[in-house]
Amino acid sequence: MQQAAKSIDKAVDRFGKVCVAVVARLPFGLNHVVAPTFLGFAVINGFTFLIDLILLTLLHGGWGLPVWLSVTAAYACAFSLSFVLNRTFNFHSHAPVGKQAGVYVVVVVLNYLLFLLGVSSGLTALGVEYHVARLLAGACEAVYMYSAMRWVVFRRRDEAEPARPLASDAR
């Protein structure tokens, strides 16, 4: 058990170092604009989005479930995985998981209603193929979700409040 924890810690450290190294090498001054957590989010959520599409295809294309049900089930699985991976590998959060999970659920429900059901179902109803509709909804969702995870769900305490001078700084 302890060996598994050490392996996870090493993987978390490697992931963070790779994100920092890749961002540092971005051209055209992008290294000053793109945060390593944005790259980490893109990698993790690209992976979980692939899981989402695979599940959507299995549920709707394979088993014939309605689009709304297939999108919902695939989404729930993918975003549960995204929460765990982003919390651990990308944002390195050690805050109480219960509060974060509660905030994340609110963020995800809003995302689900606005982008997944709204955009995916709306485009599908307009005749857009369901995979294409899901990809377009995914683009909108990516901007919203990174922003919410970075500045709301996994925000650091020092970012939540303005910096206050220490008593020792007043001398």
C-alpha positions in Angstrom: 0.0 0.0 0.0 2.8 2.4 0.9 4.6 1.5 -2.3 1.5 2.4 -4.3 1.3 5.8 -2.6 5.0 6.5 -3.4 4.4 5.5 -7.1 1.5 7.9 -7.3 3.5 10.7 -5.6 6.3 10.2 -8.2 3.8 10.2 -11.1 2.2 13.4 -9.7 5.7 15.1 -9.5 6.6 14.0 -13.0 3.3 15.2 -14.4 3.8 18.7 -12.8 7.4 18.9 -13.9 6.6 18.0 -17.5 3.8 20.6 -17.6 6.1 23.3 -16.3 8.9 22.3 -18.7 6.6 22.3 -21.8 5.1 25.7 -20.9 8.6 27.1 -20.4 9.4 26.2 -24.0 6.3 27.7 -25.6 7.2 30.3 -28.4 6.1 33.8 -29.0 5.9 34.7 -25.3 3.1 32.2 -24.7 5.2 30.9 -21.7 4.2 34.0 -19.9 0.5 33.6 -20.7 -0.2 29.9 -20.5 -0.2 28.5 -17.0 1.2 25.0 -16.4 -2.2 24.1 -14.9 -3.9 25.0 -18.2 -1.7 22.5 -20.0 -2.3 19.9 -17.3 -6.0 20.6 -17.6 -5.9 20.2 -21.4 -4.0 16.8 -21.1 -6.3 15.4 -18.4 -9.5 16.7 -19.8 -8.5 15.6 -23.3 -8.1 12.1 -21.9 -11.4 12.2 -20.0 -13.1 13.7 -23.0 -11.9 10.7 -25.0 -13.4 8.4 -22.3 -16.7 10.5 -22.6 -16.8 10.0 -26.4 -16.1 6.2 -26.1 -18.8 5.8 -23.5 -21.3 8.0 -25.6 -20.6 5.8 -28.6 -21.1 2.6 -26.7 -24.3 3.8 -25.0 -26.0 5.5 -27.9 -24.4 3.9 -31.0 -24.0 0.4 -29.5 -26.8 0.0 -27.1 -29.3 2.4 -28.6 -30.0 4.5 -25.5 -31.4 8.0 -26.1 -28.9 10.7 -26.7 -29.8 12.6 -23.5 -29.3 9.5 -21.4 -26.1 8.5 -23.2 -24.6 12.0 -22.9 -25.6 12.1 -19.2 -24.1 8.8 -18.2 -20.9 9.3 -20.2 -20.5 12.8 -18.8 -20.9 11.7 -15.2 -18.2 9.0 -15.6 -15.8 11.3 -17.4 -16.2 14.2 -15.0 -15.8 12.1 -11.9 -12.5 10.9 -13.3 -11.6 14.5 -14.3 -12.2 15.7 -10.7 -9.9 13.0 -9.2 -7.1 13.5 -11.8 -7.2 17.3 -11.8 -7.3 17.4 -7.9 -4.3 15.0 -7.7 -2.1 15.6 -10.7 -2.8 19.1 -11.9 -3.9 21.4 -9.0 -2.1 19.3 -6.2 -5.0 20.0 -3.8 -4.8 19.0 -0.2 -7.9 20.9 0.8 -10.8 18.9 2.3 -12.3 16.9 -0.6 -15.9 17.2 0.7 -16.2 20.9 0.2 -14.4 20.8 -3.1 -16.6 18.0 -4.3 -19.7 20.0 -3.4 -18.5 23.1 -5.3 -17.5 20.8 -8.2 -20.9 19.3 -8.4 -22.5 22.7 -8.7 -20.0 23.7 -11.4 -20.6 20.5 -13.2 -24.4 20.7 -13.0 -24.3 24.2 -14.5 -21.9 23.0 -17.2 -24.2 20.0 -17.9 -27.3 22.1 -18.2 -25.7 24.9 -20.3 -23.3 23.1 -22.6 -24.1 19.4 -22.6 -27.9 19.4 -22.7 -28.2 22.9 -24.1 -25.6 22.9 -26.9 -25.4 19.1 -27.6 -29.1 18.4 -27.6 -29.9 21.7 -29.4 -27.4 21.0 -32.2 -28.5 17.4 -32.5 -32.1 18.6 -32.8 -31.0 20.9 -35.6 -29.6 17.9 -37.5 -26.0 18.1 -36.5 -24.5 14.6 -36.1 -24.3 13.8 -32.3 -20.5 13.4 -32.2 -20.0 16.8 -33.9 -22.5 18.4 -31.6 -20.7 16.9 -28.6 -17.3 18.2 -29.9 -18.8 21.8 -30.3 -20.3 21.6 -26.8 -16.9 20.3 -25.5 -15.1 23.4 -26.8 -17.5 25.7 -24.9 -17.3 23.5 -21.8 -13.4 23.5 -21.8 -13.2 27.2 -21.3 -15.8 27.2 -18.6 -14.5 24.2 -16.7 -10.8 25.3 -16.6 -11.8 28.7 -15.3 -14.1 27.2 -12.7 -11.6 24.6 -11.6 -8.7 27.0 -11.5 -10.3 29.9 -9.7 -13.2 28.3 -7.8 -13.0 24.6 -7.1 -9.2 24.2 -6.6 -8.3 27.8 -5.8 -5.5 28.1 -3.3 -6.2 29.9 0.0 -3.7 32.6 -0.9 -5.6 33.3 -4.1 -9.0 33.5 -2.3 -8.1 36.4 -0.1 -6.0 39.5 -0.7 -2.5 39.3 0.7 -2.1 40.7 4.2 1.1 41.9 5.6 2.6 39.7 8.4 3.0 41.3 11.8 6.8 40.8 11.4 6.6 42.9 8.2 5.3 46.0 10.0 8.6 46.7 11.7 
